């Protein structure tokens, strides 16, 4: 029986493993693998060895599973790491969100020949003139 606390640890370990692996893989592509910690370099070497025997998605999943089990024990999980909900085979496992274009802005209502209404500005100016004139006559 798996406790709720262990499932929370398992989810956090899985999320962290996926994020770390994606980061490490990107660092390796950018020739920055030498700056990674020794643990990360060890996992990347095992990933490269797995790539020789299987496809990239399978090798990624196997490496993420190794990292996940390591993190589960490191985070204080009890016993063997439970299986978390696996992603379907062939689905991208990177933690990348695709950006969507924002919807086009709605056209403004065109009023008058230029598309801009001049009435509010003229009305405000007229009110200011009336108020100024009223104060001037009141204070005399």
C-alpha positions, 0 to 999 in steps of 0.5 A: 500500500502506497501512502499519500505522502510517498505519492506526493514525493513520487510526483515531485521526483518525477517532475524534477527528473523530467525537468532536470533531464530536459535541462541537461539534454539541452546543455549537452546540445549546447556543448555545456555538459562539462559544467554540469554536476557529476551526477548529471554527467553520469546520467547523460553518459548512460543516456548515450549508451541507451541511445545505441540500443534503443530509439530516442524516446525509449532511451529518454524514458529509461533515463528519466526513470533512472533519475526519478528513482534516484530522486525518490530515494533522495527526497525521502521516499520509503521503499521502492519508487511507485510507478507514476502515470507514464506518458504515452510512447512517442509523446514529447517528454521535454518540458516545453510549452508551445507559444500561441499567437494572441488573437488579433485585436478587435477593430475600433468603432469608427465615428466621424470622418477621421474615425475619432470622435471630437465631441468629448474634447470639445465638450470638456473644453467648453465646460472648463471655459464656463467654470473659469468664467463662473469663478471669475465673476463670482470672485469679483 
